[in-house]
Amino acid sequence: MHKISEVMLSFAEDAILEKSEKSVILKKGDIVGFSAPMTLSRYSVKFFEKVLARGKGKRKKKSPVLLDSIAIAVPFKFLLAPIALRDLLGVSDNVNAGDLRVAAGSRAGKIEKVFPLDPDTVVTDKDLKKLSIDSMNYFSLISCTLSDRPILLVHGSLITEEWVNENRTVLENRILIICYNGLPDELTVPVKNIKTYIVAAADLDIVAAGNFNILKKRKAAIEKLLLEREEKVVSASERVLVISSTEEEEDDDE
């Protein structure tokens, strides 16, 4: 499988930027904050991928390759049925118990007080609820830590400076993208050395980029841009619904 080594992000013409550049290239070792109008999940990952794939002149060719290069980590909220760790974490057949312990890092011991970190261990929702929030976050990040995919899309609530420091070697060969629903604030910024923050609107355009201070200082202007674009997306969707409804009524008349 072909894997990308960098991602070019293009900004909207009216984007609020820290610098004058209209694009930025993300490379392995970079950490990026990604503010979106939705929460990262296995169902919304396509939105995030589409934003990242909008490099000028490369959209059609880049999208499928980019999605194949992404690994995601989101919080495990609940389990509907017992499941083996291998299936829950989505790790490959060659991953063993030792690999899971290494990936769990400093929280491996605490997790194993609840259940063995073995791919064949079957866990229930009750088991997961016994983990502390901290241990659960490390557990949720195992699949990303073990993945060989170069882009890690991670829910903002999972990342801590401690986890980043423990996984420096892994992150040197990855692009870590920390995803937020809405603009981050002082309480949700988990790590230092973030290369840039990007803010995506509902229409997939990146409407702001820069350091945390820029996002904070220009918050009102950024929120205005986001609202304007959201309204345009909603308006366009309503027009499509009206047209579709009209066409269906005409078909019925025939």
Secondary structure, 3 states (H helix, E strand, C coil): CCCCCEEEEECCCCCEECCCCCEEEEECCCEEEEEECCCCCCCCHHHHHHHHCCCCCCHHHHHHHHHHCEEEECCCCCCCCCEEHHHHHCCCCCCCHHHHHHHHHHHHHHHHCCCCCCCCCEECHHHHHCCCHHHHHHHHCHHHHHCCCCEEEEECCCCCHHHHHHCHHHHCCCEEEEEEECCCCCCCCCCCCCCEEEEECCCCCEEEEECHHHHHHCHHHHHHHHHHHHHHHHHHHHHHHHHHHHHHHHHHHC
